[in-house]
């Protein structure tokens, strides 16, 4: 390609690099730059072969057109302007900047001090100015052309009420899966391997939620310590897939999504729009900081030299600015159309709903855009409803259309089965769908995304194996991670050879899983919990890209692994079979479906209604929840959970009426027990739960 002396004017829309068959249009936003240069590189990315000013500035978008350019071209930007950190401006044309809209990257960040716009060792810190060229240490953007054929692809569009989410990490899921070719293990391609899909279908998963796959940066501190950013919450590019998970340079992620769709499985992406990899005001300059620091980031009011840090990562994106909000919305639409993903889980979702420095607002621009956008409003939208900023805990306060991670369900479930005092009222609220949090603005029970374990914390097996965190491998003196996990080791810290200890560990694990799948709300299973995956007590494995985090698929083939997986399969089947378990409306115990039978009701182990005194009994550790409905033929169906959180076996009397034919469908103390008819009284072992389905006519 012959490179001209200057670019043509081009167009301010769309942002990014757009190939039209005859050339490439480049457009990048900056409200405060004086000039922006387009820098072109040879195919290796090592040599800059041209640097041409973008000739036009329209609506604060710099743009230019390069005739004859084709997909595969490597490029970056340099921004000229004021270097005035005290006023929020950090322009430095010596720093190569990645296009925020880059859809593919070439190369990776190589850590050197030249990546900073200031002299790192200067006594003036970020008020100093660094003149070294950072291009050699920076990845380059690649011009792409989206030509993947999605003909015949059908989104599963699973209703929220039928959704079962499986949270997993792209690499960790298949890195040790021997059925997958060695070159594909831990990659996007392996997501669609028949062994993976068969396993997900076997247990009844309807959605695979992936930890971040946006291109991200390996933290300098972790690399120098011989560790790695495994989780990926350190975004470099909101539009480009992480290259480390590619087996080759093809369309394997799109192919994997298409094959998962064909298997009836949706794909949800965990996305990080609350912050970027550029960190605090002392962090590096990769893209947004160098393009327009004062616009892209929230800065301390009155002291714009400093970043607002509501995220705990050093910086906070300012989604109250329309161009920043546009970037986020464009990114989401890109993944929803170019990759046909089915939903998003928003890391620190409260940050996205902060209106500048005015706090969280469920009517903020971010929520308004997603709720009205014709592409996005039909997808599954999930928020992590907290951050570390003022008023940062907003569980239940998101607008309709969003599900929210319910940590209250997580903690109540763990504490009830651990045997903590006074848990009966809180536990009852959570397993009934958390109506106290979500029953407003026509929201439904599915808005409560229930989980017992997630990537952030200990897996289920470790919750019953360790009482303390064991994060020494993170090289932070075991100070990182939550100190209270509400776990219990049941007599011995760590793995045990004691059959009694292992028996109660297994029973409590099954009881927590039964609680998860028998509760109102949307269940999320942490990948590997179905066969007993362990992180050796580590509850913050963000930097453990090794066997601590990877799935050991050999466990699945063990006797215990098979038994646990079959039990989870039974739970999911139970949930699918009985609509009462996944009711689409909140139940308040105010509606009679038959004389003396309410849509939801609560009893003790004697089959008696719980009085106010019973609810406030600190030692009360037995609880019965019954949900009931009238069928079209006039008969009654009831699902009853008999939960014994005490340390002794109890005889439970099933609540009346006796006319119902009662079938035991799940017993966490006897996971292989066949369905069988039961009488008025049933024995429930300590730390166990039984699920009984009753049917019949009640006059």
C-alpha positions as CSV (number, residue, x, y, z in Angstrom):
1,X,0.0,0.0,0.0
2,X,1.3,3.4,-0.9
3,X,0.9,5.7,2.1
4,X,-0.1,9.2,1.1
5,X,1.4,12.4,2.6
6,X,-1.9,13.2,4.2
7,X,-5.2,11.6,5.1
8,X,-8.5,12.5,3.5
9,X,-11.2,14.0,5.6
10,X,-13.2,10.9,6.2
11,X,-16.2,10.7,8.6
12,X,-16.7,11.1,12.4
13,X,-18.9,8.1,12.5
14,X,-18.5,5.2,13.3
15,X,-15.8,5.5,15.9
16,X,-12.8,3.2,15.5
17,X,-11.4,1.8,12.3
18,X,-13.9,1.0,9.6
19,X,-13.0,-0.8,6.3
20,X,-15.4,0.0,3.4
21,X,-13.8,-2.1,0.7
22,X,-11.7,0.8,-0.7
23,X,-9.9,2.0,2.4
24,X,-10.2,2.6,6.1
25,X,-11.9,5.4,8.1
26,X,-10.4,6.3,11.4
27,X,-12.4,8.2,14.1
28,X,-11.5,8.8,17.8
29,X,-13.1,11.0,20.4
30,X,-11.2,13.7,22.3
31,X,-12.7,16.9,23.6
32,X,-9.5,18.4,24.8
33,X,-6.7,17.3,22.5
34,X,-5.1,19.9,20.1
35,X,-4.2,17.3,17.5
36,X,-4.3,13.5,17.1
37,X,-1.9,11.6,14.8
38,X,-2.6,8.2,13.2
39,X,0.5,6.0,13.5
40,X,0.9,3.0,11.1
41,X,3.2,0.1,11.8
42,X,4.8,-2.7,9.8
43,X,3.2,-6.2,10.1
44,X,5.6,-7.1,13.0
45,X,4.4,-4.0,15.0
46,X,8.0,-3.1,15.8
47,X,8.5,-0.3,13.2
48,X,6.4,2.8,12.8
49,X,6.1,3.5,9.1
50,X,4.0,6.6,9.1
51,X,2.5,9.2,11.4
52,X,-0.3,11.3,9.8
53,X,-2.5,13.9,11.6
54,X,-6.2,13.2,11.6
55,X,-7.3,16.2,9.4
56,X,-10.8,16.9,10.7
57,X,-12.4,17.5,14.1
58,X,-16.2,17.2,14.1
59,X,-18.4,17.1,17.3
60,X,-15.2,16.5,19.3
61,X,-14.3,13.5,17.1
62,X,-11.0,13.5,15.2
63,X,-11.2,11.6,11.9
64,X,-9.5,10.8,8.7
65,X,-9.6,8.3,5.8
66,X,-6.8,6.2,4.4
67,X,-7.5,5.1,0.9
68,X,-6.2,1.7,-0.1
69,X,-5.8,0.5,3.5
70,X,-7.1,-3.1,4.3
71,X,-7.9,-5.3,7.2
72,X,-4.8,-6.5,9.0
73,X,-3.2,-3.0,9.1
74,X,-1.6,-2.2,12.5
75,X,-2.1,1.2,14.0
76,X,-2.2,3.4,17.1
77,X,-2.7,7.1,18.0
78,X,-0.6,9.9,19.5
79,X,-2.5,12.8,21.1
80,X,-1.1,16.3,21.4
81,X,-2.3,18.8,24.0
82,X,-1.7,20.2,27.4
83,X,0.2,18.2,30.0
84,X,-1.3,19.7,33.1
85,X,-2.1,17.0,35.6
86,X,-3.2,19.6,38.2
87,X,-6.0,20.5,35.7
88,X,-6.7,16.9,34.8
89,X,-4.9,16.9,31.4
90,X,-2.2,14.4,30.6
91,X,-1.5,14.6,26.9
92,X,1.9,13.3,25.9
93,X,2.5,12.6,22.1
94,X,5.5,10.4,23.0
95,X,3.1,7.7,24.2
96,X,1.4,5.4,21.7
97,X,-2.3,5.1,22.4
98,X,-4.5,2.1,21.7
99,X,-7.7,2.9,19.8
100,X,-10.5,2.5,22.5
101,X,-12.6,0.9,19.7
102,X,-9.9,-1.6,18.5
103,X,-11.6,-4.9,17.7
104,X,-8.4,-6.9,17.6
105,X,-4.9,-6.4,19.1
106,X,-1.5,-7.5,18.0
107,X,1.1,-8.0,20.7
108,X,0.8,-7.3,24.4
109,X,2.0,-4.8,27.0
110,X,5.7,-5.1,27.8
111,X,6.2,-3.4,31.2
112,X,8.7,-0.5,31.1
113,X,8.7,2.9,32.8
114,X,8.2,4.4,29.4
115,X,4.6,3.4,29.5
116,X,4.0,6.3,32.0
117,X,3.5,9.8,30.8
118,X,5.7,11.1,33.7
119,X,9.2,10.1,34.9
120,X,8.5,7.3,37.4
121,X,11.5,8.0,39.5
122,X,11.1,11.8,39.6
123,X,10.6,13.5,42.9
124,X,7.8,15.5,41.2
125,X,6.0,12.2,40.4
126,X,3.2,12.6,37.9
127,X,3.8,16.4,37.6
128,X,7.0,15.5,35.7
129,X,7.0,14.7,31.9
130,X,8.5,11.6,30.2
131,X,9.7,12.0,26.6
132,X,10.5,8.4,25.8
133,X,8.5,6.7,23.1
134,X,6.3,3.9,24.4
135,X,5.5,2.3,21.1
136,X,7.8,-0.7,21.5
137,X,6.1,-1.6,24.7
138,X,2.5,-1.2,23.5
139,X,0.2,-3.6,21.6
140,X,-1.1,-2.3,18.3
141,X,-4.7,-2.1,17.1
142,X,-5.6,-4.2,14.0
143,X,-8.0,-3.1,11.3
144,X,-10.7,-5.9,11.0
145,X,-13.6,-6.8,8.8
146,X,-16.5,-8.6,10.4
147,X,-17.5,-11.2,7.8
148,X,-18.6,-14.2,10.0
149,X,-21.7,-16.0,8.6
150,X,-24.3,-16.4,11.4
151,X,-26.9,-17.8,9.0
152,X,-28.9,-20.5,10.8
153,X,-27.8,-19.4,14.3
154,X,-30.7,-19.3,16.7
155,X,-30.4,-17.7,20.1
156,X,-31.8,-20.0,22.8
157,X,-33.7,-17.1,24.4
158,X,-34.2,-19.1,27.6
159,X,-36.9,-17.4,29.8
160,X,-35.4,-16.1,33.1
161,X,-37.6,-18.4,35.1
162,X,-36.0,-21.4,33.4
163,X,-32.5,-20.1,33.5
164,X,-29.7,-22.0,35.3
165,X,-26.3,-20.2,35.1
166,X,-22.9,-21.9,35.2
167,X,-20.0,-19.5,36.0
168,X,-16.6,-20.5,34.6
169,X,-13.3,-19.2,33.4
170,X,-12.4,-19.8,29.7
171,X,-8.9,-21.1,30.5
172,X,-9.6,-22.8,33.8
173,X,-12.6,-24.8,32.4
174,X,-10.6,-26.8,29.9
175,X,-6.9,-26.4,30.7
176,X,-6.7,-29.9,32.2
177,X,-9.3,-31.5,30.0
178,X,-7.5,-34.4,28.3
179,X,-10.2,-35.0,25.8
180,X,-9.4,-31.6,24.2
181,X,-6.4,-31.4,21.8
182,X,-3.4,-30.0,23.6
183,X,-3.2,-26.9,21.4
184,X,-6.8,-26.0,22.2
185,X,-6.9,-26.6,26.0
186,X,-7.8,-23.4,27.8
187,X,-9.0,-21.6,24.7
188,X,-12.2,-20.3,23.1
189,X,-12.2,-23.3,20.8
190,X,-12.4,-25.7,23.8
191,X,-15.6,-24.2,25.0
192,X,-17.4,-26.0,22.2
193,X,-15.7,-29.3,22.7
194,X,-18.3,-32.1,22.8
195,X,-17.1,-33.2,26.3
196,X,-17.8,-29.6,27.7
197,X,-21.2,-29.3,26.0
198,X,-22.3,-32.8,27.0
199,X,-21.4,-32.1,30.6
200,X,-23.3,-28.8,30.6
201,X,-26.3,-30.4,29.0
202,X,-26.2,-33.4,31.4
203,X,-26.5,-31.2,34.5
204,X,-29.1,-29.0,32.8
205,X,-27.2,-25.7,32.4
206,X,-29.0,-23.2,30.2
207,X,-26.3,-20.4,30.3
208,X,-22.6,-20.3,30.5
209,X,-21.3,-17.2,32.2
210,X,-17.7,-16.4,31.3
211,X,-15.3,-14.4,33.5
212,X,-13.9,-11.4,31.6
213,X,-12.7,-12.0,28.0
214,X,-12.1,-8.4,27.0
215,X,-8.4,-7.9,26.3
216,X,-6.8,-7.2,29.6
217,X,-3.4,-6.3,31.0
218,X,-1.2,-8.5,33.1
219,X,-0.4,-6.4,36.2
220,X,3.3,-5.4,36.5
221,X,3.3,-6.3,40.2
222,X,2.0,-9.8,39.7
223,X,4.3,-10.5,36.8
224,X,7.3,-9.4,38.8
225,X,6.1,-11.8,41.6
226,X,5.8,-14.7,39.2
227,X,2.0,-14.6,39.4
228,X,-0.6,-13.6,36.8
229,X,-3.9,-11.7,36.5
230,X,-6.0,-14.8,36.1
231,X,-9.5,-13.5,36.5
232,X,-9.0,-10.7,33.9
233,X,-10.6,-7.7,35.7
234,X,-8.1,-5.3,34.3
235,X,-9.5,-4.2,30.9
236,X,-7.4,-2.8,28.2
237,X,-9.9,-2.9,25.3
238,X,-13.7,-3.1,25.6
239,X,-14.1,-4.4,22.0
240,X,-11.3,-6.9,21.5
241,X,-11.3,-10.5,22.8
242,X,-8.4,-11.5,25.0
243,X,-5.7,-13.0,22.8
244,X,-4.3,-15.5,25.3
245,X,-7.5,-17.6,24.9
246,X,-7.0,-18.0,21.1
247,X,-5.8,-21.3,19.8
248,X,-5.2,-19.5,16.4
249,X,-6.2,-16.3,14.8
250,X,-9.6,-17.5,13.5
251,X,-13.2,-17.1,14.5
252,X,-13.1,-19.8,17.2
253,X,-15.0,-17.6,19.8
254,X,-17.8,-17.1,17.4
255,X,-17.8,-20.7,16.4
256,X,-17.9,-21.7,20.1
257,X,-20.9,-19.4,20.7
258,X,-22.7,-20.8,17.7
259,X,-22.2,-24.4,18.8
260,X,-23.3,-23.6,22.4
261,X,-26.4,-22.0,20.9
262,X,-27.1,-25.1,18.9
263,X,-26.9,-27.0,22.2
264,X,-29.5,-24.7,23.7
265,X,-26.9,-22.9,25.9
266,X,-26.7,-19.1,26.2
267,X,-23.4,-17.3,26.6
268,X,-23.2,-14.4,29.2
269,X,-20.1,-12.3,29.5
270,X,-18.7,-10.8,32.7
271,X,-17.8,-7.2,31.6
272,X,-15.7,-4.6,33.4
273,X,-16.8,-1.0,32.6
274,X,-16.3,0.5,36.0
275,X,-12.5,1.0,35.6
276,X,-9.6,0.3,33.2
277,X,-6.1,-1.0,33.4
278,X,-4.6,2.5,33.6
279,X,-5.0,2.6,37.4
280,X,-4.6,5.7,39.5
281,X,-3.1,9.0,38.5
282,X,0.3,7.3,39.0
283,X,-0.6,4.5,36.6
284,X,0.5,3.9,33.0
285,X,-0.9,5.5,29.8
286,X,-2.4,3.0,27.4
287,X,-5.3,4.8,25.7
288,X,-8.1,6.8,27.6
289,X,-5.7,8.6,29.9
290,X,-3.6,9.9,26.9
291,X,-6.6,10.6,24.7
292,X,-8.6,12.7,27.2
293,X,-8.1,12.0,30.9
294,X,-10.4,14.7,32.0
295,X,-13.3,13.3,30.1
296,X,-13.0,9.6,30.4
297,X,-12.3,9.4,34.1
298,X,-14.0,10.8,37.2
299,X,-11.6,13.1,38.9
300,X,-11.7,14.5,42.4
301,X,-13.8,17.6,42.5
302,X,-11.5,20.6,43.2
303,X,-8.4,18.4,42.8
304,X,-8.6,17.1,39.2
305,X,-5.0,15.8,39.5
306,X,-6.4,12.8,41.3
307,X,-8.7,10.0,40.2
308,X,-11.9,9.1,42.1
309,X,-11.5,5.5,43.3
310,X,-14.9,4.1,43.9
311,X,-13.8,0.8,42.4
312,X,-10.7,0.0,44.5
313,X,-8.6,-0.2,41.4
314,X,-7.3,3.3,41.2
315,X,-9.7,4.9,38.7
316,X,-13.4,5.1,37.8
317,X,-14.9,5.6,34.3
318,X,-17.2,8.6,34.1
319,X,-20.3,7.2,32.5
320,X,-22.2,10.4,33.1
321,X,-20.4,11.8,30.1
322,X,-22.3,11.0,26.9
323,X,-19.2,9.9,24.9
324,X,-18.0,7.6,27.6
325,X,-21.5,6.1,27.9
326,X,-21.6,5.8,24.1
327,X,-18.4,3.8,24.2
328,X,-19.8,1.4,26.7
329,X,-23.1,1.0,24.8
330,X,-21.2,0.5,21.5
331,X,-19.1,-2.2,23.1
332,X,-22.1,-4.0,24.4
333,X,-23.8,-3.8,21.0
334,X,-20.6,-5.1,19.3
335,X,-20.6,-8.2,21.5
336,X,-24.3,-8.7,21.1
337,X,-24.2,-8.5,17.3
338,X,-20.7,-9.4,16.1
339,X,-20.5,-12.3,18.6
340,X,-24.2,-12.8,19.4
341,X,-23.7,-13.1,23.1
342,X,-26.9,-13.5,25.1
343,X,-26.2,-11.3,28.1
344,X,-23.8,-9.4,30.4
345,X,-22.9,-9.5,34.0
346,X,-21.7,-6.0,35.1
347,X,-18.8,-6.0,37.5
348,X,-19.3,-3.4,40.2
349,X,-22.6,-2.4,38.6
350,X,-23.2,0.4,41.1
351,X,-20.3,2.3,39.7
352,X,-22.0,2.3,36.3
353,X,-25.1,3.9,37.8
354,X,-23.3,6.7,39.5
355,X,-24.3,10.1,38.1
356,X,-20.9,11.8,38.2
357,X,-20.1,12.5,41.9
358,X,-23.7,12.5,42.9
359,X,-24.0,8.9,43.9
360,X,-26.0,5.9,42.6
361,X,-29.1,6.6,40.6
362,X,-31.3,3.8,39.1
363,X,-32.4,6.3,36.5
364,X,-28.9,7.2,35.4
365,X,-28.0,7.3,31.7
366,X,-26.4,3.9,31.8
367,X,-29.6,2.1,32.9
368,X,-31.7,4.3,30.6
369,X,-29.6,3.4,27.6
370,X,-29.7,-0.3,28.2
371,X,-33.4,-0.4,29.0
372,X,-34.4,1.4,25.8
373,X,-31.8,0.0,23.4
374,X,-33.5,-2.3,20.8
375,X,-30.4,-4.6,20.7
376,X,-29.6,-4.7,24.4
377,X,-32.9,-4.6,26.3
378,X,-33.9,-8.1,25.3
379,X,-30.6,-9.6,26.6
380,X,-30.0,-11.0,30.1
381,X,-28.6,-8.1,32.2
382,X,-27.0,-8.9,35.6
383,X,-25.4,-6.4,38.0
384,X,-23.0,-6.9,40.8
385,X,-24.9,-4.4,43.1
386,X,-22.0,-2.9,45.0
387,X,-18.8,-0.9,44.9
388,X,-16.6,0.7,47.6
389,X,-17.8,4.3,47.0
390,X,-20.3,6.2,49.1
391,X,-23.6,4.4,49.4
392,X,-22.0,1.6,47.5
393,X,-24.3,-1.3,48.5
394,X,-27.4,-1.2,46.3
395,X,-28.8,-4.7,46.4
396,X,-32.4,-4.6,45.2
397,X,-32.3,-1.0,44.0
398,X,-31.5,-1.5,40.3
399,X,-34.2,-0.9,37.7
400,X,-36.5,-3.5,36.2
401,X,-34.9,-5.6,33.6
402,X,-31.8,-6.4,35.7
403,X,-31.0,-9.4,37.8
404,X,-28.7,-8.8,40.8
405,X,-26.1,-10.9,42.5
406,X,-27.7,-11.6,45.9
407,X,-25.0,-11.9,48.5
408,X,-27.6,-12.0,51.2
409,X,-28.8,-15.3,49.9
410,X,-25.2,-16.6,49.8
411,X,-24.5,-15.6,53.4
412,X,-27.9,-16.7,54.8
413,X,-27.6,-20.1,53.2
414,X,-24.0,-20.7,54.5
415,X,-24.9,-19.5,58.0
416,X,-28.1,-21.5,58.3
417,X,-26.4,-24.8,57.3
418,X,-23.5,-23.9,59.6
419,X,-25.9,-23.8,62.5
420,X,-25.6,-20.1,63.4
421,X,-28.1,-18.7,65.9
422,X,-31.1,-16.7,64.8
423,X,-30.9,-17.4,61.1
424,X,-34.5,-18.7,60.5
425,X,-36.1,-15.3,59.5
426,X,-33.3,-14.2,57.3
427,X,-33.0,-17.6,55.6
428,X,-36.7,-17.7,55.0
429,X,-36.7,-14.4,53.3
430,X,-33.9,-15.4,51.0
431,X,-35.2,-18.8,49.9
432,X,-38.6,-17.2,49.2
433,X,-37.1,-14.9,46.5
434,X,-36.0,-11.9,48.7
435,X,-39.3,-10.1,48.1
436,X,-38.3,-7.5,50.7
437,X,-35.6,-6.5,48.2
438,X,-37.0,-7.1,44.8
439,X,-40.8,-6.9,44.9
440,X,-41.2,-3.4,43.5
441,X,-41.7,-1.8,40.1
442,X,-43.1,-5.0,38.7
443,X,-39.9,-6.9,39.2
444,X,-40.0,-10.7,39.4
445,X,-38.3,-13.3,41.6
446,X,-35.8,-14.1,38.9
447,X,-34.2,-10.7,39.7
448,X,-32.6,-12.3,42.7
449,X,-29.6,-14.1,41.3
450,X,-28.9,-16.7,43.9
451,X,-25.6,-18.3,44.5
452,X,-23.8,-20.2,47.3
453,X,-20.3,-19.8,45.8
454,X,-18.8,-17.7,43.0
455,X,-15.4,-17.1,41.5
456,X,-14.8,-14.4,44.1
457,X,-14.5,-16.5,47.3
458,X,-14.1,-20.2,48.1
459,X,-15.8,-22.9,46.0
460,X,-18.4,-25.0,47.7
461,X,-16.0,-27.8,48.7
462,X,-13.7,-25.4,50.5
463,X,-16.6,-23.9,52.4
464,X,-17.1,-27.2,54.2
465,X,-13.3,-28.0,54.4
466,X,-11.8,-24.8,55.7
467,X,-12.8,-22.3,58.3
468,X,-9.9,-19.9,57.5
469,X,-8.7,-18.5,54.3
470,X,-5.4,-20.0,52.9
471,X,-4.2,-17.3,50.5
472,X,-0.4,-17.7,51.1
473,X,0.2,-18.5,47.4
474,X,-0.9,-14.9,46.6
475,X,2.2,-13.6,48.3
476,X,0.2,-11.0,50.3
477,X,0.8,-12.5,53.7
478,X,-2.7,-14.0,53.7
479,X,-4.1,-10.5,54.2
480,X,-6.1,-10.4,51.0
481,X,-9.6,-11.9,50.5
482,X,-12.5,-11.9,52.9
483,X,-11.7,-13.0,56.4
484,X,-15.3,-14.2,57.1
485,X,-16.6,-16.8,54.7
486,X,-19.2,-18.4,56.9
487,X,-17.6,-21.8,56.3
488,X,-17.1,-24.7,58.7
489,X,-14.5,-27.4,58.5
490,X,-16.6,-29.8,60.6
491,X,-13.8,-30.9,62.8
492,X,-10.5,-30.7,60.9
493,X,-9.0,-27.9,58.8
494,X,-8.3,-29.1,55.3
495,X,-8.8,-32.5,53.7
496,X,-9.6,-35.3,56.1
497,X,-9.5,-39.1,56.2
498,X,-12.1,-39.2,58.9
499,X,-15.3,-40.8,57.3
500,X,-17.6,-39.0,59.7
501,X,-16.2,-35.6,58.9
502,X,-16.3,-36.3,55.1
503,X,-19.9,-37.6,55.5
504,X,-21.2,-34.4,57.1
505,X,-19.1,-32.3,54.6
506,X,-20.9,-34.0,51.7
507,X,-24.3,-33.7,53.4
508,X,-23.9,-30.0,54.1
509,X,-22.7,-29.4,50.5
510,X,-25.8,-31.2,49.1
511,X,-28.0,-29.3,51.5
512,X,-26.7,-26.0,50.2
513,X,-27.0,-27.1,46.6
514,X,-30.6,-28.2,47.3
515,X,-31.3,-24.8,48.9
516,X,-29.9,-23.1,45.8
517,X,-32.0,-25.0,43.3
518,X,-35.2,-25.2,45.3
519,X,-35.4,-21.5,46.1
520,X,-37.2,-18.7,44.3
521,X,-34.8,-16.8,42.1
522,X,-32.3,-17.5,39.4
523,X,-29.7,-20.1,40.5
524,X,-26.0,-19.7,39.5
525,X,-23.7,-22.7,40.0
526,X,-20.0,-22.0,40.3
527,X,-18.3,-24.2,37.7
528,X,-16.7,-27.3,39.3
529,X,-18.9,-27.3,42.4
530,X,-20.9,-30.1,40.9
531,X,-18.0,-32.4,41.3
532,X,-16.2,-31.0,44.3
533,X,-13.5,-28.7,42.9
534,X,-11.2,-27.2,45.5
535,X,-8.9,-24.1,45.6
536,X,-7.0,-25.5,48.6
537,X,-8.6,-22.9,50.8
538,X,-7.7,-19.9,48.7
539,X,-10.7,-17.5,48.7
540,X,-9.1,-14.9,46.4
541,X,-7.5,-16.9,43.5
542,X,-7.4,-13.9,41.2
543,X,-3.7,-14.4,40.6
544,X,-3.5,-18.2,40.5
545,X,-3.3,-19.2,36.8
546,X,-2.5,-22.8,37.8
547,X,-3.9,-26.0,39.3
548,X,-5.4,-24.0,42.2
549,X,-7.9,-22.5,39.8
550,X,-8.1,-24.9,36.9
551,X,-10.8,-27.6,36.8
552,X,-9.5,-31.1,37.6
553,X,-11.7,-33.1,35.3
554,X,-10.4,-36.4,36.8
555,X,-12.5,-35.5,39.8
556,X,-15.6,-35.8,37.6
557,X,-14.7,-39.4,36.9
558,X,-14.2,-40.3,40.5
559,X,-17.0,-42.0,42.5
560,X,-17.6,-38.9,44.6
561,X,-17.5,-36.6,41.5
562,X,-20.0,-38.7,39.6
563,X,-22.3,-38.9,42.6
564,X,-22.3,-35.2,43.2
565,X,-22.8,-34.5,39.5
566,X,-25.8,-36.8,39.4
567,X,-27.2,-35.1,42.4
568,X,-27.0,-31.7,40.8
569,X,-28.6,-33.2,37.7
570,X,-31.5,-34.4,39.8
571,X,-31.9,-30.9,41.4
572,X,-32.0,-29.2,38.1
573,X,-34.5,-31.7,36.8
574,X,-36.6,-31.2,39.9
575,X,-36.5,-27.4,39.3
576,X,-37.6,-27.8,35.6
577,X,-40.3,-30.3,36.5
578,X,-42.1,-28.3,39.2
579,X,-43.0,-24.7,38.2
580,X,-43.7,-23.8,41.8
581,X,-40.0,-23.9,42.5
582,X,-39.3,-21.3,39.8
583,X,-42.5,-19.2,40.2
584,X,-42.7,-16.1,38.1
585,X,-44.5,-14.1,40.8
586,X,-43.6,-13.3,44.4
587,X,-45.6,-15.3,46.9
588,X,-46.6,-13.6,50.1
589,X,-48.8,-16.1,51.9
590,X,-51.9,-13.9,51.4
591,X,-53.6,-16.0,48.7
592,X,-55.5,-19.2,49.5
593,X,-55.2,-21.8,46.7
594,X,-57.6,-24.1,48.7
595,X,-59.2,-23.9,52.1
596,X,-56.4,-23.6,54.6
597,X,-53.6,-23.8,52.0
598,X,-51.7,-20.6,51.2
599,X,-49.6,-20.0,48.2
600,X,-46.6,-19.9,50.6
601,X,-46.5,-20.9,54.2
602,X,-44.1,-21.6,57.0
603,X,-44.0,-24.3,59.7
604,X,-41.8,-25.8,62.3
605,X,-40.8,-29.5,62.6
606,X,-44.1,-30.2,64.4
607,X,-46.1,-29.1,61.4
608,X,-47.3,-26.0,63.3
609,X,-47.3,-22.5,61.9
610,X,-44.5,-20.5,63.2
611,X,-45.5,-17.8,65.7
612,X,-43.8,-14.5,66.2
613,X,-42.1,-16.0,69.2
614,X,-40.9,-18.9,67.1
615,X,-39.5,-16.6,64.4
616,X,-37.5,-14.8,67.0
617,X,-36.2,-18.0,68.7
618,X,-32.5,-17.7,68.4
619,X,-32.1,-21.5,68.7
620,X,-34.7,-22.3,66.1
621,X,-32.9,-24.3,63.4
622,X,-35.7,-26.3,61.8
623,X,-37.8,-24.7,59.1
624,X,-40.5,-25.9,56.7
625,X,-41.5,-23.9,53.6
626,X,-44.5,-25.0,51.6
627,X,-45.5,-23.5,48.3
628,X,-48.8,-24.5,46.7
629,X,-50.8,-23.8,43.5
630,X,-54.1,-24.9,42.0
631,X,-53.8,-26.9,38.8
632,X,-56.2,-26.5,35.8
633,X,-58.1,-29.6,36.8
634,X,-58.8,-28.1,40.2
635,X,-56.3,-30.3,42.1
636,X,-53.6,-28.9,44.4
637,X,-49.8,-29.2,43.9
638,X,-47.5,-28.4,46.8
639,X,-43.8,-28.4,47.1
640,X,-42.5,-28.7,50.7
641,X,-38.9,-28.2,51.9
642,X,-38.1,-29.7,55.3
643,X,-34.8,-28.2,56.5
644,X,-32.9,-29.3,59.5
645,X,-30.1,-27.0,60.3
646,X,-29.6,-28.5,63.8
647,X,-27.0,-30.9,64.9
648,X,-29.4,-33.8,65.5
649,X,-31.8,-35.9,63.6
650,X,-35.4,-34.6,63.9
651,X,-38.8,-36.1,63.1
652,X,-40.7,-33.6,60.9
653,X,-44.5,-33.7,60.7
654,X,-45.7,-32.6,57.3
655,X,-48.3,-29.8,57.5
656,X,-51.9,-30.6,56.7
657,X,-54.0,-31.5,54.7
658,X,-53.4,-35.3,54.8
659,X,-55.4,-35.7,51.5
660,X,-52.3,-34.9,49.4
661,X,-50.3,-37.8,48.0
662,X,-46.8,-37.0,49.2
663,X,-43.7,-38.1,47.2
664,X,-40.2,-37.6,48.5
665,X,-38.2,-36.3,45.5
666,X,-34.9,-35.1,47.1
667,X,-33.0,-36.1,50.2
668,X,-29.6,-34.4,50.8
669,X,-28.7,-37.1,53.3
670,X,-29.4,-39.9,50.9
671,X,-28.7,-38.5,47.4
672,X,-29.4,-41.7,45.5
673,X,-32.7,-42.4,47.2
674,X,-35.4,-43.1,44.6
675,X,-38.6,-41.1,44.7
676,X,-41.0,-42.7,47.2
677,X,-44.3,-42.1,48.9
678,X,-44.1,-40.8,52.5
679,X,-46.6,-40.5,55.4
680,X,-47.4,-37.7,57.8
681,X,-44.0,-38.0,59.6
682,X,-40.6,-38.1,58.0
683,X,-37.1,-38.3,59.6
684,X,-34.6,-35.6,58.5
685,X,-31.0,-36.1,59.4
686,X,-29.0,-33.3,61.0
687,X,-27.8,-30.6,58.4
688,X,-30.1,-32.2,55.8
689,X,-33.1,-31.1,53.7
690,X,-35.8,-33.1,52.1
691,X,-38.1,-32.0,49.3
692,X,-41.6,-33.5,49.2
693,X,-44.1,-32.9,46.4
694,X,-47.8,-33.3,47.3
695,X,-50.7,-33.6,44.9
696,X,-54.4,-34.2,45.3
697,X,-57.8,-32.6,45.7
698,X,-58.7,-30.6,48.7
699,X,-62.3,-29.6,49.3
